[in-house]
Amino acid sequence: MDKGQDTHFGYKTVNSDDKANLVAGVFHSVANSYDIMNDLMSFGVHRLWKRYTIELSAVRKGQTILDLAGGTGDLAALMAPRVGPTGKIILSDINDSMLKVGRDRMADKGFIGNIEYVQANAEALPFEDNLFDCVTIAFGLRNVTDKEAALRSIFRVLKPGGRLLILEFSKPNNELLEKVYDAYSFKILPQIGKLVAGDSDSYQYLAESIRMHPDQQTLKGMVLDAGFEQCDIHNLAGGIVALHRGFKF
């Protein structure tokens, strides 16, 4: 995506140069209530989705992992014991408010030795080529302005044999489920945000950003176009969430 092009911020059309700041404002606003809102929004099921992601990641001792858009550290906390003291996890987020919450939360849980924190833009990762065994990004790709650039950047920093796991909201595969999900997203979710986080606008944006995100097959095509030679799709909750796993050979 060229600088200055139009893109979307939820349902609004904005200049691509402005989107990062608009998204940052959302996550500065919700950072302190992010975890409790995730539990309320998904009825706690997001924890199962994340555990499933880690199971499919095949992360093991001694590996070097990048958790992009790592936020408050849910995936990093699951992976840290698996990589052990000889491995390393870099918890990265473009938003400093989210990264601070994640760092504090990980320290409270006792995860110190094998985790580093880096504020970074997924579109231009500040890491050397062929560094990571695995890159994860959970519920973050839809907020990236230039998703194609981010996927190419991830491909570059992965080792040959490495894998990418994208956990993200997607398109329900049942028409009735989609109608129920739409009603929940646009009528109930912003009200929960208003009551719990004092911010209905940010959760209205989150609902809109989900609808603007590429569906399962479109995202698979983008992963393959970025250089990955294989990509499988795992639909969760009837396609409300999808896990894409890509491999670099």
N, C-alpha and C positions, 0 to 999 in steps of 0.2 A: 504494500500500500504506500503510495506516494504521500509526502507531507502535504498538508493542506487539503486533502481529499475529504469529502463528506463520509461520515460513518454514522452508526446509530449508538445512542445512549438510551437504552430501553426502546421506547417507541419514538423518541425524538431524533431528528437528524441534526448532527453537530459536526463541527470541523474536527478532523482526526487529531489535530494538535491539541484540542481542548479535552478530548475524552478522558485521558489519563487523570487529569485534575478533577474532573467530575466524578469518576469512579473513586478516586482517593477520598473525596469528600464523603461519599457514602460509607466507606469503611472506617474513616476517622470517626464518623458518627456512631457506628454500630460496634466498634471494637470491644468495648467493655461488656456488652450484652450479647456478643456473638455466640458464645457457647450455649447459654440458656435458650436463646432464640432457636438455635439449631435443634435442640432437644424438643422444644415446643412445636416447631414447624413440622418436624418429621416424626413426632411421637417417639423420639429416641432411636428410630430405625437407622438414622444416618451412621450410628456406631457399627451396626452390622454391615452396612455397605462398605465402610472403611476397613473393617476386618477382612471382608472378602477380597478387597483390593490388595491387601498385604499378603493374603494367602496366594493369590495369583502372581504376585510380584516375584516370588521365589527368592526373596532377600535372604542372605545368609552371612555367617560370620566372616569378618574381614573385608566386606565390600564397602564401596564408597557410594553413597546415595545422595541425590538431590531431591528435596521435597519443595517443589515450586508452589507459590501461593499458599505456603504452609500455614499461614494464619496462626491459630492458637496451638498448633502442634499435635493435633490428633494423630495424624499418620506418623509423624516423627516419633511420638511416644510408643507407638506399636512396633516401629522398626528398630529402635535403639537397642532393645535386648537381643534382637536377632543378629545384628551386625557385631555386637559385643565390643569389648575394649579395643580390639585390633581393627575394627571398622570405623567408619565416619559417616555422619549424616550432616548435610548442610541444609538447614531450615532457612528458606528464602521467601521473601515477600516484597512486593514493590511498596507496600504501605508501612511506614514506620510505626504507626499506632498498633497495627496488627502484630508486627514483629516484636514489639515490646511486650505485648500481652502474651505472645507465644513464649518468649524467653523467660518471663517471670513464671509462667505456668510450668514450663519444663524444669526450671530450677526448683520449684515447689515440689515437684514429683521426684526430685533427686537425679534427673538426667543432666549431667554436667560434662563428664569426661569426653564423650565421643560425639558431641553435637556442637556445630558452629552456626553462627547466624549471619546472614548476608542480605542486605537490602539490594534487590536487583530487579531489573525489568526483563521479563521473559523473552522479549523480542530481541534482546542483545545481551546475552548472558556473559558475565565477566569471568569466564572460566576457560581453561585451555581445552584443546581438542581431545577427544577420546579419554575423558577423565572418569566418568561415572559408570558404574555397573547398572544403575537403575535411576530413572527420573519419574517421580510421581507428581501429579497435580490434581487436586480434588476441589471441585466446585470453584475453580479459578479461571479456567480457559475462556469461559464465556465473557469475562470482564476484560480480556486482552483486546486491544484495539486491532492489531494486525496478527491474527491467529496463524496465518501462513508463515510469517517471519518467526514467530515463537516456535513453531514446530520445526522449522529449519535450524533454529538456534539450539533446540534440544537435541536434534539429531547430531549436530556437530559435537556436542560435549559428551555424548554417549560413546562408550567403548564399543568396538565391534563385538557382537554377542550381547550387547546391552538391550534393555527394554524400557519402554515408556508406558506408563499407565495413567489414563485420563478418566477420572470419575467425575461425571457431570450430569446435570439434569438434561433430559432429552425429550423425545416425543412418545407419548403413550401409544401402545399398539392396539388399543381398544377405544372405539368411538365414545362409548358411554363413560369409560374411565376418564377420557380426555375432557368431557363436559363437566364431570364432577371435579376434576383437578383444576380446571379453569375457574369454576365458581369458588373453590377454596382459595386459589392463588390471588384472585382479584377482589374478593369480597371479605374474606376472613383474615388472610395473611397480613394485609396492611393494618387491620384493626389490632391484631396481636402485637405488631410492631409499635403501634401507638401506645398501647397499654403497658407493654413491658420495657420497650426501649425509648419511649417518648418520641418515636420517629416513624410515621407512617409512610412518608415519601420515599425513604430509602428502600423499604420493603415493597413498595409499588414498583420501584425501579428493578428490584431483584426479580419480581414476577415477570416484568416485561422483558428483562434480559434473557430469561430462560426461553421465552417464546421466540426471541431473535437468534438464538444459538442454532447452529447447524444440526439437522437431525442425524440419526445414527449413520446412515449410509453416506451422507454428505461429509460428515466428519471423518469417516473411514477413508474416503477418497482424498481428503486433505492430508491425512497421516501418510498415505502411500505416496502422494505427490511430493512430500517433504523428504523422501528418500528411504522410508521404511519399506522393507520388502514383504512384510506380512503384518496384518492387523486383524484381530478378532474382536467381536462385539459380544458383550454379556449384558443383556437387558435385566434390570432389577425393578421390582415393583411395577411390573407390567409396562416397562419402558419409560416410566417417569424419570428414572435414572438409568444411565448406561455406563458401562465400563469398557473403554477401548484399550486394547493392549497391542502395542506395536513393537516390532523387533528390528534391530539394526544388525545386519550380517556383514 
